[in-house]
Amino acid sequence: MKRREEIEQELGLDLCPIRTVLAQIGDKWSLLVILMLRDGEYRFSAIQRAIPDISQRMLTQTLRKLERDGLVRRTVTPSIPPRVDYAITELGQSLFAPIGAMAQWAVEKQPEIVKARSVYDAAS
C-alpha cells in the first residue's frame, strides 16, 4: 500500500495545504526575508546584511523557494556585474495580515507562556 506522501508526489498534489504552507513560510529564515521585503525592493547583499546570521547559501535557497511559491519576485538588470533585486509580490503581501496577527498574539501572550514554562519546569 502506498503512503500518502507517495500518492501526493505522484499526483503533484499536497492533500494538506496547511502543512505545505506552514512548512514553506515557517522555517527559520523565510518570515524574516518576507518581513524585510515589506519595506521595498532589496538587493541580495542588502538582505544578507540585514539578516547577519544567514549564510549566503541559505539566503539563496530561501529566496529561490519564496520565488518558486510566488511570494517573492526576482528582477535581473543586465549590467556588469548583473544587478539582482528582490521584492515581495502581491501574494506575499497577503501574508502581512496573518503574520501581524501572529506577532501581536506572541507579544500579548509571552508573559503567560513564560509563566507556564516556569510552572512546568518547577514540576519537572
Secondary structure, DSSP 8 states (H G I E B T S, - for coil): ---HHHHHHHHT--S-HHHHHHHHHSSTTHHHHHHHHTT--EEHHHHHHHSTTS-HHHHHHHHHHHHHTTSEEEEEE-SSS-EEEEEE-HHHHTTHHHHHHHHHHHHHHHHHHHHHHHHHHHH-
